[in-house]
Amino acid sequence: MKNLTKLSLSIFLLAIVLFTSCKKEYDSIETVDEAAIQAYIKANNLTGKMTRDSLGVYYQVLDAGSGSVIANRDSVLFSYEEKSITDATTFYSTSVNGNEGTYFGYLAGKFNDAWKTGLRGLKFGGKVRLLVPSRLAYGKNGNATLNVPSNAIIDTYITTSTYRKQWQWDDAKIQTYLAAKGLTATAIKDASRVYYITTTQGTGVDAINESSTVVYKYTGRLLDGTVFDSSTDGTFSTTFASIYVEGWKSIVKKYTAGAKFRMFIPSDLAYGTSGSTGGAVAIPSNAVLDFDIEIVSVTN
């Protein structure tokens, strides 16, 4: 019985030691994070500009936005960038050719609610900077995909859009591009919301319908000019009904063989929120596509 009592006492004491060790390790990480953030704030002249919340996240509202305050139930379109406070390495940055989107409640809850306090009260179009302690970000495991090392403190910039619907933002992106390139006067906006510009009218006599087999030459670009796909040798052939990019269908059927034209396709009529990683160049989520098209032949 005495031996059993001693064994039980030993197990109890060992449990206390292990619990204390774990608590010390956690507290140590918390302390290290806090000290590193404080040093970063001081070194970058951010003293008095950033507010610390109860989780230990520091935040600064760079732009409060305008209009109504974003509610949890609202869909919010946004972009963000994550950088290391150690050497300013960028771990992640939303593509300039697309954007993110989710319900505000999900957005604010990212990283164990690390974004929550900084985003509360923000209006559409607002921008926030956050310094997220490692234990609330990618933790001791880091993130191999993003090349985030263990216990990295994240300097994050979040910018929300003034637009509440993706199609509205897409339309604004297209209009801005057309204006910048001097193409506004020649571009026609279809009822489908695809913009198109006719370069050469077709000379063919066969109208394109659902069962038509069409041979194309085409080049597909993102709005920054990056080519993601191209076939210009006149060998790309497909039936009209099997065209994957929905935006093609609205415009292609307006033409006959020999036509050359350009299309600007909103993201929801292209690859949508999923984007595409199947080609040599990835298409990001919510990307507007820019196509040059030539219809080589039509067979009905």
C-alpha positions as CSV (number, residue, x, y, z in Angstrom):
1,M,0.0,0.0,0.0
2,K,2.8,2.4,0.9
3,N,4.5,1.7,-2.5
4,L,1.2,2.4,-4.3
5,T,0.8,5.7,-2.4
6,K,4.4,6.7,-3.3
7,L,3.7,5.8,-7.0
8,S,0.5,7.8,-7.0
9,L,2.3,10.8,-5.5
10,S,5.1,10.5,-8.0
11,I,2.6,10.5,-10.9
12,F,0.8,13.5,-9.4
13,L,4.1,15.5,-9.1
14,L,5.1,14.5,-12.6
15,A,1.8,15.8,-13.9
16,I,2.3,19.1,-12.1
17,V,5.8,19.5,-13.6
18,L,4.5,18.7,-17.1
19,F,1.6,21.1,-16.8
20,T,3.9,23.8,-15.5
21,S,6.3,23.3,-18.3
22,C,3.6,23.6,-20.9
23,K,2.3,26.7,-19.3
24,K,5.8,28.2,-19.2
25,E,6.3,27.4,-22.9
26,Y,3.0,29.1,-23.8
27,D,3.7,32.1,-21.6
28,S,7.2,32.3,-23.1
29,I,5.9,32.4,-26.6
30,E,3.4,35.0,-25.6
31,T,6.1,37.1,-23.9
32,V,8.5,36.7,-26.9
33,D,5.8,37.8,-29.3
34,E,4.9,40.8,-27.3
35,A,8.5,41.9,-27.0
36,A,9.1,41.5,-30.7
37,I,6.0,43.5,-31.6
38,Q,6.8,46.3,-29.2
39,A,10.3,46.5,-30.7
40,Y,8.9,46.5,-34.2
41,I,6.4,49.3,-33.3
42,K,9.2,51.4,-31.9
43,A,11.6,50.8,-34.8
44,N,8.9,51.8,-37.3
45,N,7.7,54.9,-35.5
46,L,4.3,53.3,-34.9
47,T,4.1,54.2,-31.2
48,G,0.8,55.7,-30.3
49,K,-0.6,54.7,-33.7
50,M,-1.5,51.1,-33.0
51,T,-4.0,49.8,-30.4
52,R,-3.5,46.5,-28.6
53,D,-6.6,44.3,-28.2
54,S,-7.3,41.7,-25.5
55,L,-5.7,38.9,-27.6
56,G,-2.5,40.7,-28.0
57,V,-3.1,41.8,-31.6
58,Y,-2.1,45.4,-32.5
59,Y,-4.1,47.2,-35.1
60,Q,-4.3,50.5,-36.9
61,V,-7.3,51.7,-38.9
62,L,-5.7,53.3,-42.0
63,D,-9.0,54.2,-43.6
64,A,-12.3,53.8,-41.9
65,G,-14.2,53.5,-45.2
66,S,-17.5,55.2,-46.0
67,G,-21.2,54.5,-45.8
68,S,-22.6,51.9,-43.5
69,V,-20.6,49.8,-41.0
70,I,-20.0,46.2,-42.3
71,A,-22.1,43.7,-40.5
72,N,-21.3,40.0,-40.0
73,R,-24.0,39.0,-42.5
74,D,-22.6,41.2,-45.2
75,S,-20.6,39.8,-48.0
76,V,-17.3,41.7,-48.2
77,L,-14.8,41.8,-51.1
78,F,-11.2,42.4,-50.1
79,S,-7.5,42.0,-50.7
80,Y,-4.8,41.4,-48.2
81,E,-1.1,41.1,-47.7
82,E,0.9,39.2,-45.1
83,K,4.5,40.1,-44.4
84,S,7.2,39.1,-41.8
85,I,8.1,41.7,-39.3
86,T,11.6,40.2,-39.2
87,D,12.8,41.0,-42.8
88,A,9.6,42.2,-44.6
89,T,9.3,39.0,-46.6
90,T,5.9,38.8,-48.2
91,F,4.2,35.5,-47.4
92,Y,1.0,36.1,-49.2
93,S,-0.5,38.9,-51.4
94,T,-3.9,38.9,-53.1
95,S,-3.3,38.9,-56.9
96,V,-3.7,42.3,-58.6
97,N,-5.8,40.5,-61.2
98,G,-8.4,39.2,-58.7
99,N,-9.7,39.5,-55.1
100,E,-10.9,37.6,-52.1
101,G,-14.5,37.5,-50.9
102,T,-16.4,36.0,-48.0
103,Y,-19.0,37.0,-45.3
104,F,-17.6,39.6,-43.0
105,G,-18.2,37.4,-40.0
106,Y,-15.8,34.7,-41.4
107,L,-13.3,37.4,-42.4
108,A,-13.2,38.9,-39.0
109,G,-12.8,35.5,-37.4
110,K,-9.7,34.6,-39.3
111,F,-6.7,33.4,-37.3
112,N,-8.6,32.6,-34.1
113,D,-10.4,35.9,-34.2
114,A,-7.1,37.8,-34.6
115,W,-8.6,40.0,-37.2
116,K,-11.8,40.6,-35.2
117,T,-11.2,43.7,-33.1
118,G,-9.3,45.6,-35.8
119,L,-12.1,45.1,-38.4
120,R,-15.0,45.9,-36.1
121,G,-16.7,49.2,-37.0
122,L,-15.0,49.2,-40.4
123,K,-17.1,50.5,-43.3
124,F,-16.9,49.4,-46.9
125,G,-13.7,50.6,-48.5
126,G,-11.9,50.6,-45.2
127,K,-8.3,49.5,-44.7
128,V,-6.6,48.1,-41.5
129,R,-3.1,47.1,-40.5
130,L,-2.6,44.3,-38.0
131,L,0.4,42.9,-36.2
132,V,-0.6,39.3,-35.4
133,P,1.3,37.3,-32.7
134,S,2.7,34.0,-34.0
135,R,0.5,31.9,-31.6
136,L,-2.6,33.4,-33.3
137,A,-1.3,33.2,-36.8
138,Y,0.6,30.1,-38.2
139,G,2.1,29.1,-34.8
140,K,5.1,26.9,-34.2
141,N,4.4,24.9,-37.3
142,G,4.5,27.8,-39.7
143,N,3.1,27.2,-43.2
144,A,5.2,25.3,-45.7
145,T,3.0,26.3,-48.7
146,L,3.5,30.0,-48.0
147,N,7.1,29.6,-46.7
148,V,6.1,30.9,-43.3
149,P,8.7,29.8,-40.7
150,S,7.9,28.7,-37.2
151,N,6.6,31.4,-34.8
152,A,6.4,34.1,-37.4
153,I,4.7,37.4,-36.3
154,I,2.6,38.6,-39.3
155,D,2.3,42.2,-40.4
156,T,-1.0,42.2,-42.3
157,Y,-2.8,44.8,-44.5
158,I,-6.5,44.3,-45.2
159,T,-8.3,46.4,-47.7
160,T,-12.1,46.1,-48.3
161,S,-13.8,47.1,-51.5
162,T,-16.4,49.8,-51.7
163,Y,-18.3,47.4,-54.0
164,R,-20.7,45.0,-52.4
165,K,-21.2,42.7,-55.4
166,Q,-18.5,41.0,-57.4
167,W,-20.1,41.9,-60.7
168,Q,-20.1,45.6,-59.8
169,W,-16.4,45.5,-59.0
170,D,-15.7,43.6,-62.2
171,D,-17.6,46.1,-64.3
172,A,-15.6,49.0,-62.6
173,K,-12.3,47.2,-63.4
174,I,-13.3,46.8,-67.0
175,Q,-14.4,50.4,-67.4
176,T,-11.2,51.6,-65.7
177,Y,-9.1,49.5,-68.1
178,L,-11.0,50.7,-71.2
179,A,-10.6,54.3,-70.2
180,A,-6.9,53.9,-69.4
181,K,-6.3,52.3,-72.9
182,G,-8.5,54.7,-74.8
183,L,-10.9,52.0,-75.7
184,T,-14.1,53.3,-74.2
185,A,-15.6,54.7,-77.4
186,T,-15.2,51.4,-79.3
187,A,-16.3,49.0,-76.6
188,I,-19.9,47.8,-76.5
189,K,-21.4,46.4,-73.3
190,D,-23.5,43.3,-74.0
191,A,-26.6,42.5,-71.9
192,S,-24.5,39.7,-70.4
193,R,-22.2,42.3,-69.0
194,V,-19.3,41.2,-71.4
195,Y,-17.7,44.1,-73.2
196,Y,-16.6,43.5,-76.8
197,I,-14.8,45.4,-79.5
198,T,-15.1,44.4,-83.2
199,T,-11.8,44.6,-85.2
200,T,-12.9,42.8,-88.4
201,Q,-16.4,41.8,-89.4
202,G,-16.8,38.2,-90.5
203,T,-17.4,37.2,-94.1
204,G,-18.9,33.8,-93.5
205,V,-22.5,32.9,-94.3
206,D,-23.1,30.3,-91.5
207,A,-24.5,31.6,-88.2
208,I,-23.1,30.0,-85.1
209,N,-25.6,27.9,-83.1
210,E,-25.4,25.4,-80.3
211,S,-24.4,22.5,-82.6
212,S,-21.8,24.5,-84.6
213,T,-18.2,23.4,-84.6
214,V,-16.0,26.4,-84.6
215,V,-12.2,26.8,-85.2
216,Y,-10.6,29.7,-83.4
217,K,-7.4,31.5,-83.0
218,Y,-7.3,33.2,-79.6
219,T,-5.1,34.7,-76.9
220,G,-6.3,35.0,-73.3
221,R,-4.9,37.6,-70.9
222,L,-5.4,38.9,-67.4
223,L,-6.0,42.7,-67.0
224,D,-2.3,43.3,-66.3
225,G,-1.4,41.9,-69.7
226,T,-0.3,38.5,-68.5
227,V,-1.0,35.8,-71.1
228,F,-2.5,32.7,-69.5
229,D,-3.5,30.8,-72.6
230,S,-3.0,31.1,-76.4
231,S,-3.7,29.1,-79.6
232,T,-2.9,31.1,-82.7
233,D,-2.2,28.3,-85.3
234,G,-5.8,27.7,-86.2
235,T,-6.0,24.2,-84.7
236,F,-8.3,24.9,-81.7
237,S,-11.7,23.5,-82.5
238,T,-14.7,22.9,-80.3
239,T,-18.5,22.8,-80.5
240,F,-20.2,26.0,-79.4
241,A,-22.1,24.1,-76.7
242,S,-19.0,22.8,-75.1
243,I,-17.3,26.2,-74.6
244,Y,-16.3,26.3,-70.9
245,V,-16.0,30.1,-70.4
246,E,-19.6,31.2,-70.3
247,G,-18.8,34.7,-71.4
248,W,-17.6,33.5,-74.8
249,K,-21.1,32.2,-75.7
250,S,-22.8,35.6,-75.4
251,I,-20.4,37.2,-77.9
252,V,-19.1,34.5,-80.3
253,K,-22.6,33.8,-81.7
254,K,-22.8,37.5,-82.9
255,Y,-20.1,36.7,-85.5
256,T,-19.3,34.6,-88.5
257,A,-16.1,33.1,-89.9
258,G,-13.4,35.6,-90.6
259,A,-14.4,37.9,-87.7
260,K,-11.8,39.3,-85.3
261,F,-12.9,40.8,-82.0
262,R,-11.9,41.4,-78.4
263,M,-13.8,40.5,-75.2
264,F,-13.6,41.6,-71.6
265,I,-15.3,38.9,-69.5
266,P,-16.5,39.5,-65.9
267,S,-15.2,36.9,-63.4
268,D,-18.6,35.2,-62.8
269,L,-18.8,34.5,-66.5
270,A,-15.2,33.1,-66.6
271,Y,-13.6,31.0,-63.8
272,G,-15.4,32.7,-60.9
273,T,-14.3,32.4,-57.3
274,S,-12.3,29.2,-57.9
275,G,-10.0,30.6,-60.6
276,S,-7.9,28.0,-62.5
277,T,-4.5,26.4,-62.0
278,G,-4.6,24.1,-65.0
279,G,-2.5,26.2,-67.3
280,A,1.1,27.5,-67.3
281,V,-0.2,30.7,-65.7
282,A,-2.8,30.5,-62.8
283,I,-6.0,32.5,-63.1
284,P,-6.7,33.9,-59.7
285,S,-10.2,33.9,-58.1
286,N,-12.5,36.6,-59.3
287,A,-10.4,37.5,-62.3
288,V,-11.6,39.5,-65.3
289,L,-10.4,38.0,-68.6
290,D,-9.3,39.8,-71.8
291,F,-9.5,37.7,-75.0
292,D,-8.5,38.4,-78.6
293,I,-10.5,36.1,-80.8
294,E,-10.5,35.2,-84.5
295,I,-13.1,32.8,-85.9
296,V,-11.3,30.8,-88.6
297,S,-14.3,28.6,-89.7
298,V,-17.8,27.5,-88.8
299,T,-19.3,24.1,-89.6
300,N,-22.9,23.4,-89.0
